[in-house]
Amino acid sequence: MRKIILRGIFYDLFIEILLNRTKERIARFIAQNNLFPALDICCGTGKQCQLLEKRRQGTIGLDLDLKMLKYASSKYPQITFVCADAAHIPFRNESFKAVIISYSLHDKNPEMRIKIIQEAKRLLTPEGKIVFLDFENPWNRLSGLGSAFTWLIERTAGGEHYKNNRQFLKNGGLQGIIRSHGLHTVERHNIPLGNSRIVIAKSEDIF
Ligand SMILES: C[S@@+](CC[C@H](N)C(=O)[O-])C[C@H]1O[C@@H](n2cnc3c(N)ncnc32)[C@H](O)[C@@H]1O
């Protein structure tokens, strides 16, 4: 337990601080468009859930890592966290108006990515939106600089995570995901220094 709390604290101190503005932006978009209830798939330390919950009630965080969820829940006891596999999410079809998938595709293998997106589509109401935040291939000099920084972080994570990220970028990053899953981009916001993008997408599929 102590080790996982340290991991949570480390993530909060060094990663969440860098991501805070971007996650605020996502929360603002969801609140302004009244996209509640919302589900944050692979929610990690729960920060995105908290930024949403402070605007309006109705966010659930889901992650497979029970210890990380206990850490999230200790910080945000008012939020519901569910421990489950993102490939088999225990909610009915069309349960959410927003599904967030933030930095949780690049680290997964291709089969897992497909399952997560299929689940996200299944869970969305017809007017619902998927909010992606993840890495892209660099598109200008600033994002090229960002890519060097994010490469270093990903290299430190190592192993399967690093290998999956290389494959994710080789397949076109977030844009590759949008293309290959028949999703329709509604809005996108560049984060050059993070070599990342927020992509808000709609699914054309009906379940
Ligand atoms: C890189 S972190 C991203 C955390 C958070 N979304 C963020 O933006 O900071 C990836 C998360 O995916 C979770 N995860 C990995 N495999 C999973 C699975 N099969 N189902 C649900 N969560 C999973 C991990 O526990 C971890 O919290």
The ligand as an ORCA input file, in Angstrom:
! r2SCAN-3c Opt
* xyz 0 1
  C      -0.795      6.467    -17.963
  S      -2.045      6.220    -16.758
  C      -3.181      7.535    -17.146
  C      -3.939      8.003    -15.951
  C      -4.905      9.177    -16.163
  N      -5.948      8.886    -17.121
  C      -4.192     10.454    -16.550
  O      -4.554     11.095    -17.550
  O      -3.287     10.881    -15.831
  C      -2.862      4.757    -17.347
  C      -3.878      4.152    -16.376
  O      -4.459      3.003    -17.001
  C      -4.780      2.072    -15.970
  N      -5.016      0.755    -16.587
  C      -4.102     -0.065    -17.162
  N      -4.705     -1.167    -17.663
  C      -6.031     -1.018    -17.415
  C      -7.194     -1.813    -17.694
  N      -7.091     -2.985    -18.350
  N      -8.388     -1.376    -17.288
  C      -8.519     -0.206    -16.601
  N      -7.461      0.595    -16.303
  C      -6.240      0.198    -16.711
  C      -3.580      2.143    -15.055
  O      -3.860      1.595    -13.782
  C      -3.303      3.654    -15.050
  O      -3.967      4.270    -13.987
*
